[in-house]
Amino acid sequence: MAPSTQIVSVGRQLHVYSDCFSGPRPATVVADFGTTTHANVNVQLDGCKDRALLARFRDRPEGNTLGSILVFEPLSPGEQPDMSMAGHYPGLGQFVAVWPPRH
């Protein structure tokens, strides 16, 4: 995975991966820092498949916002996210954000 080369801006959609679920979940950038590599994002969880994680998010003052998450370039087809580069969020797990694939 390569660090993002695009400027992250509010309103953009990213894909978030975690050790708490399989596959990506959509996330909206809610705060940017004028950089290419970090943003605050609101993660949109699946209320059916992610119930336990959703409950843990609800217990946090930040709710479903992940602060200063690292942002990476889109994954290649078949590539899995490198969770060793993920940020750890206490009580939740590890998360990493990538740009959606370019079609």
Phi and psi in degrees as GROMACS dihedral restraints (atoms count N, CA, C in turn):
[ dihedral_restraints ]
;  ai    aj    ak    al  type     phi  dphi    fc
    3     4     5     6     1  -108.0    20    10
    4     5     6     7     1   141.1    20    10
    6     7     8     9     1   -57.8    20    10
    7     8     9    10     1   150.8    20    10
    9    10    11    12     1   -61.2    20    10
   10    11    12    13     1   142.6    20    10
   12    13    14    15     1  -109.5    20    10
   13    14    15    16     1    -4.1    20    10
   15    16    17    18     1   -92.3    20    10
   16    17    18    19     1   143.2    20    10
   18    19    20    21     1   -68.3    20    10
   19    20    21    22     1   129.9    20    10
   21    22    23    24     1   -83.2    20    10
   22    23    24    25     1   133.2    20    10
   24    25    26    27     1  -137.2    20    10
   25    26    27    28     1   154.5    20    10
   27    28    29    30     1   -57.3    20    10
   28    29    30    31     1   136.7    20    10
   30    31    32    33     1    95.6    20    10
   31    32    33    34     1   -17.2    20    10
   33    34    35    36     1   -71.1    20    10
   34    35    36    37     1   150.4    20    10
   36    37    38    39     1   -97.3    20    10
   37    38    39    40     1   137.1    20    10
   39    40    41    42     1  -125.3    20    10
   40    41    42    43     1   166.7    20    10
   42    43    44    45     1  -106.4    20    10
   43    44    45    46     1   130.2    20    10
   45    46    47    48     1  -109.3    20    10
   46    47    48    49     1   133.9    20    10
   48    49    50    51     1  -114.5    20    10
   49    50    51    52     1   150.9    20    10
   51    52    53    54     1  -149.1    20    10
   52    53    54    55     1   160.3    20    10
   54    55    56    57     1   -79.3    20    10
   55    56    57    58     1     0.2    20    10
   57    58    59    60     1   -93.6    20    10
   58    59    60    61     1   -14.0    20    10
   60    61    62    63     1  -151.4    20    10
   61    62    63    64     1   163.4    20    10
   63    64    65    66     1   -99.4    20    10
   64    65    66    67     1   144.9    20    10
   66    67    68    69     1    77.7    20    10
   67    68    69    70     1   173.0    20    10
   69    70    71    72     1   -84.1    20    10
   70    71    72    73     1   160.3    20    10
   72    73    74    75     1  -124.8    20    10
   73    74    75    76     1   144.2    20    10
   75    76    77    78     1   -71.2    20    10
   76    77    78    79     1   149.9    20    10
   78    79    80    81     1  -144.4    20    10
   79    80    81    82     1   140.7    20    10
   81    82    83    84     1  -105.6    20    10
   82    83    84    85     1   132.6    20    10
   84    85    86    87     1   -71.0    20    10
   85    86    87    88     1   122.5    20    10
   87    88    89    90     1  -110.3    20    10
   88    89    90    91     1   -14.4    20    10
   90    91    92    93     1  -153.4    20    10
   91    92    93    94     1   134.9    20    10
   93    94    95    96     1  -120.4    20    10
   94    95    96    97     1   164.4    20    10
   96    97    98    99     1  -119.9    20    10
   97    98    99   100     1    17.9    20    10
   99   100   101   102     1    69.5    20    10
  100   101   102   103     1    22.4    20    10
  102   103   104   105     1  -120.8    20    10
  103   104   105   106     1   177.9    20    10
  105   106   107   108     1   -98.9    20    10
  106   107   108   109     1    -8.9    20    10
  108   109   110   111     1  -116.8    20    10
  109   110   111   112     1   -10.8    20    10
  111   112   113   114     1  -138.5    20    10
  112   113   114   115     1   148.2    20    10
  114   115   116   117     1  -160.7    20    10
  115   116   117   118     1   160.9    20    10
  117   118   119   120     1   -95.2    20    10
  118   119   120   121     1   132.6    20    10
  120   121   122   123     1  -130.3    20    10
  121   122   123   124     1   148.4    20    10
  123   124   125   126     1   -98.8    20    10
  124   125   126   127     1   119.4    20    10
  126   127   128   129     1   -86.2    20    10
  127   128   129   130     1   133.5    20    10
  129   130   131   132     1  -100.3    20    10
  130   131   132   133     1   110.3    20    10
  132   133   134   135     1   -94.9    20    10
  133   134   135   136     1   158.6    20    10
  135   136   137   138     1   -87.5    20    10
  136   137   138   139     1   112.5    20    10
  138   139   140   141     1   -62.1    20    10
  139   140   141   142     1   -18.6    20    10
  141   142   143   144     1   -89.2    20    10
  142   143   144   145     1   -47.2    20    10
  144   145   146   147     1   -88.3    20    10
  145   146   147   148     1   -23.5    20    10
  147   148   149   150     1  -111.9    20    10
  148   149   150   151     1    29.9    20    10
  150   151   152   153     1   -56.5    20    10
  151   152   153   154     1   -46.9    20    10
  153   154   155   156     1   -63.6    20    10
  154   155   156   157     1   -44.1    20    10
  156   157   158   159     1   -67.1    20    10
  157   158   159   160     1   -39.3    20    10
  159   160   161   162     1   -59.1    20    10
  160   161   162   163     1   -40.9    20    10
  162   163   164   165     1   -63.2    20    10
  163   164   165   166     1   -39.1    20    10
  165   166   167   168     1   -68.3    20    10
  166   167   168   169     1   -37.7    20    10
  168   169   170   171     1   -62.0    20    10
  169   170   171   172     1   -41.0    20    10
  171   172   173   174     1   -65.5    20    10
  172   173   174   175     1   -24.2    20    10
  174   175   176   177     1   -78.9    20    10
  175   176   177   178     1    -9.4    20    10
  177   178   179   180     1   -93.8    20    10
  178   179   180   181     1   144.2    20    10
  180   181   182   183     1   -59.7    20    10
  181   182   183   184     1   -29.6    20    10
  183   184   185   186     1   -81.9    20    10
  184   185   186   187     1    -7.4    20    10
  186   187   188   189     1    60.6    20    10
  187   188   189   190     1  -131.1    20    10
  189   190   191   192     1   -91.3    20    10
  190   191   192   193     1    15.7    20    10
  192   193   194   195     1   -88.0    20    10
  193   194   195   196     1   129.5    20    10
  195   196   197   198     1  -103.7    20    10
  196   197   198   199     1   119.2    20    10
  198   199   200   201     1   -84.4    20    10
  199   200   201   202     1   137.5    20    10
  201   202   203   204     1    50.4    20    10
  202   203   204   205     1    46.7    20    10
  204   205   206   207     1   -75.1    20    10
  205   206   207   208     1   145.0    20    10
  207   208   209   210     1   -73.5    20    10
  208   209   210   211     1   140.0    20    10
  210   211   212   213     1  -116.6    20    10
  211   212   213   214     1   133.3    20    10
  213   214   215   216     1  -123.3    20    10
  214   215   216   217     1   164.0    20    10
  216   217   218   219     1   -62.7    20    10
  217   218   219   220     1   162.3    20    10
  219   220   221   222     1   -57.9    20    10
  220   221   222   223     1   148.6    20    10
  222   223   224   225     1   -76.2    20    10
  223   224   225   226     1   146.8    20    10
  225   226   227   228     1   -72.4    20    10
  226   227   228   229     1   156.4    20    10
  228   229   230   231     1   -53.0    20    10
  229   230   231   232     1   129.2    20    10
  231   232   233   234     1    82.8    20    10
  232   233   234   235     1   -10.6    20    10
  234   235   236   237     1   -74.8    20    10
  235   236   237   238     1   139.5    20    10
  237   238   239   240     1  -102.1    20    10
  238   239   240   241     1   148.3    20    10
  240   241   242   243     1   -66.2    20    10
  241   242   243   244     1   145.6    20    10
  243   244   245   246     1   -86.7    20    10
  244   245   246   247     1    97.9    20    10
  246   247   248   249     1   -70.3    20    10
  247   248   249   250     1   -10.6    20    10
  249   250   251   252     1   -68.9    20    10
  250   251   252   253     1   -16.3    20    10
  252   253   254   255     1   -97.2    20    10
  253   254   255   256     1     1.5    20    10
  255   256   257   258     1   -77.0    20    10
  256   257   258   259     1   153.2    20    10
  258   259   260   261     1   -85.3    20    10
  259   260   261   262     1   142.7    20    10
  261   262   263   264     1   -97.0    20    10
  262   263   264   265     1   129.8    20    10
  264   265   266   267     1  -115.9    20    10
  265   266   267   268     1   109.3    20    10
  267   268   269   270     1   -51.6    20    10
  268   269   270   271     1   134.7    20    10
  270   271   272   273     1    81.9    20    10
  271   272   273   274     1    -8.8    20    10
  273   274   275   276     1  -117.3    20    10
  274   275   276   277     1   -52.8    20    10
  276   277   278   279     1   134.2    20    10
  277   278   279   280     1  -157.3    20    10
  279   280   281   282     1  -104.4    20    10
  280   281   282   283     1   140.8    20    10
  282   283   284   285     1  -139.6    20    10
  283   284   285   286     1   146.3    20    10
  285   286   287   288     1  -141.8    20    10
  286   287   288   289     1   145.0    20    10
  288   289   290   291     1  -113.2    20    10
  289   290   291   292     1   139.8    20    10
  291   292   293   294     1  -133.6    20    10
  292   293   294   295     1   153.4    20    10
  294   295   296   297     1   -66.2    20    10
  295   296   297   298     1   145.3    20    10
  297   298   299   300     1   -61.3    20    10
  298   299   300   301     1   158.1    20    10
  300   301   302   303     1   -60.2    20    10
  301   302   303   304     1   146.8    20    10
  303   304   305   306     1   -89.8    20    10
  304   305   306   307     1   130.1    20    10
